[in-house]
Amino acid sequence: MRVQNARALRANGTDAEQTLWRHLRSRQLDGHKFRRQHLIGPYIADFACIEARLVVELDGGQHAQAGAVEHDERRTQFLQDQGWHVLRFWNHEVLMELAGVLQAIAQVLNHPHPNPFPPAGEGVEQPTLSCMGRD
């Protein structure tokens, strides 16, 4: 069922999604491959660069409504817990400031986190610095 939902979302993308996809597809942004409406756990990411563990989400006005903000926060937290970096943009930002949006995405792609998370399910959990050596 989720695969069919992802296909439907790809077929019926918003103007902002279609605009951004024209610039992300076919490795156009610094050679990075993106997937559109990519399944990650229980969620469908608008755009995902698997190699960089980057998710780009586009939000319309409905994301500012009651309950939607909390849902988006839970979704972002889940993705981050799985080792993904999440960038969120409003649809109007893509439509009105496309160059800035692409620059922000490229910045993350070209300057990844200095200590990236291991792929989901791999590695050993390490204590965080804030927990080390404190009583």
Buried (B, 14 or more C-beta within 10 A) or exposed (E): EEEEEBEEBBEEBBEBBEBBBEBBBEEBBEEBBBBBBBBBEEBBBBBBBBEBBBBBBBBEEEBEEEEBEEEBEEBBEBBBEBBBBBBBBBBEBBBEBBEEBBEBBEEBBEEEEEEEBEEEEEEEEEEEEEEEEEE
